[in-house]
Amino acid sequence: MTNESTQPLLTIDGVQINPDELSDKGKHIVARLHQLTNDKNLLLVRLQEKDIVIKAFRNELIADYQSDNTEKAEEEDATVKSNN
């Protein structure tokens, strides 16, 4: 077994750095960056979910509109046939 750290390395200006080697301020910045990235990913998931719901409602509206137009056309055909 090796004694390598399981802590992921950061790459800054092409140099890999162990976050444990950073100053307290640097560690705080890294923690905040991780938190912001996680928040961003959660927002992206919520946005994708909203897009799915929007598409579903649009599809439902289109289907409703098309069925309404079909019903009207059938009613008009029935009226024309009954008048003949």
N, C-alpha and C positions, 0 to 999 in steps of 0.2 A: 504494500500500500504506500501511497505517496502522501506527503503532508501538504499537498496543494490546497489552496483555499477554494472553497466552494462558492465564494463570493464572485459574481460575474465581474469581469474587467470592463472598465470604461475606456472608450477611445476618444482622446482629446488631441486634436491636431495630429492625428496619425500615430499617437503614442498610447499604448495600453497602460492603464493606471488602475491599481487596486484601490477601490473607494476607501478602504481602511487607512490608506496612506494620505488621504486628504485632510485638510484642516477641518475644524469643527464647522466653519462657515461653508466649506466645500461640501462636507457631508450633508449639511442642511439643504444646500442647493440641490444636491443629487436627490435627496428624499423628496423635495418639493417637485422636481422634474418628474420623478416616478409617479407622484400623486396626480400631477396635472395630466400626464400621459394616460393614466388609468381613467381619470375623469373624462378625458377626450374620447377614449374608446367606448365608455359607457354611453356617452352622448351620441356617438356614431351608431351604436346598436339601436338606441331609441329612435334616431332619425330613420334608420332602415325600417324599423317597425312602423313608424308613421307613414312612410312611403308605401308600404304594403297595404296598410289600411286605406289610404287615399286611393290607391289603384282599385281596391275591392269596391269601395263606394262608387267610383267612376264606372266600373263595370256593371254594378247593380243599377245605376242610373241609366246607362245605355240600354241594358236589357229591359228595364221598365219602359223606357221611351219607345223602344222597338216593339214591344208587345202592345203598347197603347196604340201605336200607329197601325199595327196589324189588325187590332180589334176595330179601329175606325174604318179601315179599308174594307174589312169583311161586312161591317154594318152598311157602308155605302153600297157595296155590291148587292147585298140583300135588299136594300131599298130600291135600287135600280131594277132588279129582277121582279120585285113585287109590283112595280109600276108598269111593267110591260105586259 
